[in-house]
Amino acid sequence: MATYVKDFSEGDRDQKDLLGGKGANLAEMTRLGLPVPPGFTITTEACRAFMRTGEVPAELRVEVTMALRRLEDALGRQLGDFHEPLLVSVRSGAKFSMPGMMETVLNVGLNDASVQGLAQFSGDERFAWDSYRRLIQMFGRTVLDIEGELFADALDKAKASRGVTSDVELTADDLRILVDTFKEIVRTQTGKEFPQHPREQLDLAIVAVLRSWGTERARLYRRKERIPDDLGTAVNVCSMVFGNLGPTSGTGVAFTRNPSTGETGDYGDYLVNAQGEDVVAGIRNTLSLADLEEVDPVAYGELRQAMRRLETHYRDLCDIEFTIERGKLWMLQTRVGKRTAPAAFRIACQLVDEHLITMDEALSRVNGAQLSQLLFPQFDADGERTQLTRAMAASPGAAVGMAVFDSATAQEWAEEGKDVILVRRETNPDDLGGMIAAVGILTARGGKTSHAAVVARGMGRTAVVGAEALDIDMVTRSFAVAGHTIHEGDVIAIDGSTGDVFLGDVPVMPSPVSTYLEEGLDVALASTDDEETRDLVTAVDRILRHADATRRLHIHANADTAEDAARARRLGAEGIGLCRTEHMFLGERRVLVERVVLATDDAARQEALDALLPLQREDFVDLLREMDGLPTTIRLLDPPLHEFLPDFTELSVKVALAEARGEVDEADVQLLAAVTRMHEANPMLGLRGVRLGLVVPGLFALQIRAICEAVAIRRVAGGDPHAEIMVPLVGSVQELRIIREEALGIMAEVGAEHGITLDLPVGVMIELPRAALTADRIAEEAQFFSFGTNDLTQTTWGFSRDDVEGAFFAQYTANGVLSVSPFETIDARGVGRLVRIAVEEGRATRPDLTIGVCGEHGGDPESIRFFDSVGLDYVSCSPFRVPVARLEAGRASVAGPDTDAR
């Protein structure tokens, strides 16, 4: 038989799964001998049983009776007694904090008779009637589902009729009348009287808390925070202590350190003559804890002692709720406190210096999301702003600039020294120049893994995508939104951390942590006199250095240019895990690639290849110079063929219009015939990657030769290049075998030409399920694996990442099909299983196989922990995500607790 009820004296803080966070911490404080009002916890098992059947377990009522009688015997009072009534609070408490999502009812046990006893027992008639009106108000709203505004309006009218502004100014008679008004609201709204039996109140309040676990707002919160739906909530029944018993009573919230800055010392609010919800509701101005010391030095001293004891016990910042009842301190709740990103780093290092935690524990108490918040500039919260819309936050940062609507204009204006934000319906590879030139990117379409989002993150550009409210008009070069029309040249601001889009200039504050990462600790410290900022930068440095010393995973970067590679190296990258060569074929070079692909004879094709070779070789020379001594993985051409061909629709229209005018251009006609011949209905699954290398003669050979010649040039110059050749979209070992044999032949030729031996590793990008499932065969030819988890996710789920986020991911999230986009965090059960299979079977064939990941998941904290667990050697991510990856790889190694507070 299940036991559904535990007294506070029976548990401890390690029982959060059973007792919920609040119940476990109440039990822990009770065990420590702190002044906790007696009570009991209804466990999460009761909630899970309630969720299964829709009914309260039959045994629960009996167990509640037994626990209630033990409580009454301990206090010498009974629930609802006419003379000295016991009142209780009924509060939720899930394993993970869900502030404001579930229900609380205070003063349970009051009725028309016991309110008289409470008045006599307390010697304060006003207090008794104030407590009764609070019960009816909370019970009506949370248990009886009555609109809360009805009670709030009645309270406001009562104050107005008395000519007062605060509820504490209402007299006992005023409150007695208000109780009658509240009861009439209950009668009118429910058709029933307010329940007078104390046990009925208790049972109904318990059911209301259990029911609140399944409310829509609670489900939405859990989806957002990725809290499992099957955990359930505990219910805490606690004997009431009263902060509304006059000027020697009050209630407050305290933190053992400042949760905003991490500054040591007491921090909190106190409200005289109030109950707990008054502090949260902000109905009156609160006092500081320093003021409490003046008001009640004895209780303040006891609180300080309890705070120190709890911080020492939990070895962390503690968030504490307390009540003072006529000078007596009561501890109502404690938990490890939430904090800002700067506070998290500072507090972690403070606790190390105070010898309360180790550096491993300090590393476990910060995370990559917090570090990301510190890396990017942010808008000044005090600056004036006009919000236009909010969309998907794709790449963090704060950007202000003139709106421009095409890549060429963005580049032209940027060269003139103007800050611009590139506004597009969606971006494509041809927009790269404008994306580089812009300080920010705003698109009307796309998701967090769309082209704009991925490239923006790679370059460290601020980006907001999927702003569907934007009505972009390329004819007038403007967009309309929220009643405003923004013309080209008008200033807008975008916040890549929140997805907000603003009209006009918004002041931006630079990040000292970015200065530290780019230029070093000494430069960052010298750039500011603010001690708080210096402490923060020093704390980040200490924790990152410890992460580097601790982590098993190496951190590489995705970089396509020498500039990106240099930045990645400054930010701590230990190699290049992905160089996308397609970005080297844009602009003027695109015509040459087009000639290679569409050539009808070998001579024309070879002429274009010969023109491309020196350009491609110089790209690789520059890249290898920046990455000297470090592995540099260069992926052969991968994108769909159509990205290097004229647009089929535009070319068709051009030829049709020319024919209608009798101005036929034979070159365009032949070009259209070639494009028609090669047109694909689904280019993402068509002629791309290794298939392109096998079908278009000389294309991959050109790239391989350029890589080999670049390596030879760097070696002759005294460098130490470590280039690796990666073949994309392989599904069969025979595909790789053909390309590898070609590569070995080119290595021999180039080596002979330069009088050196070339033995560059040739590996494969695992981005198809078949490749993962035949990894044992592919490893016979591949010297390394790199998982392209973007395409592996697409091909495993059958999703088009450029379409599905805007099309139906929102509905999938609402329905609980997805808790997070599989393009953001690795789908461990599906895609992750393919990764695990490929790792195990690949290394069974080739034990020394080097394995990494170069998809967007390489910079995602949760995904990094997964990759560490399956034994990858490295993760590769955007240069600006390298510090985050370094931190999370260290956290994965120490496997410290990842609490819900942060």
Secondary structure, 3 states (H helix, E strand, C coil): CCCCEEEHHHCCCCCHHHHHHHHHHHHHHHHCCCCCCCEEEECHHHHHHHHHHCCCCHHHHHHHHHHHHHHHHHHCCEECCCCCEECEEEEEEECCCCCCCCCEEEEECCCCCHHHHHHHHHCCHHHHHHHHHHHHHHHHHHCCCCCHHHHHHHHHHHHHHHCCCCHHHCCHHHHHHHHHHHHHHHHHHHCCCCCCCHHHHHHHHHHHHHHHCCCHHHHHHHHHHCCCCCCCEEEEEEECCCCCCCCCCEEEEEEEECCCCCCEEEEEEEEECCCHHHHHHCCCCCEEHHHHHHHCHHHHHHHHHHHHHHHHHHCCCEEEEEEEECCEEEEEEEEECCCCHHHHHHHHHHHHHCCCCCHHHHHHCCCHHHHHHHHCCEECCCCCCEEEEECEEEECCEEEEEEECCHHHHHHHHHCCCCEEEEECCCCHHHHHHHHHCCEEEECCCCCCCHHHHHHHHHCCEEEECCCCCEEECCCCEEEECCEEEECCCEEEEECCCCEEEECCCCEECCHHHHHHHHCHHHHHHCCCCHHHHHHHHHHHHHHHHHHHHCCCEEEEECCCHHHHHHHHHCCCCCEEEEEHHHHHCCCHHHHHHHHHHCCCHHHHHHHHHHHHHHHHHHHHHHHHHCCCCEEEEECCCCCHHHHCCCHHHHHHHHHHHHHCCCCCHHHHHHHHHHHHHCCCCHHHCCCCHHHHHHCCCHHHHHHHHHHHHHHHHHHCCCCCEEEEEECCCCCHHHHHHHHHHHHHHHHHHHHHHCCCCCCCEEEEECCHHHHHCHHHHCCCCCEEEECHHHHHHHHHCCCCCCHHHHHHHHHHHCCCCCCCCCCCCCCCCHHHHHHHHHHHHHHHCCCCEEEECCHHHHCHHHHHHHHHCCCCEEEECHHHHHHHHHHHHHHHHCCCCCCCC
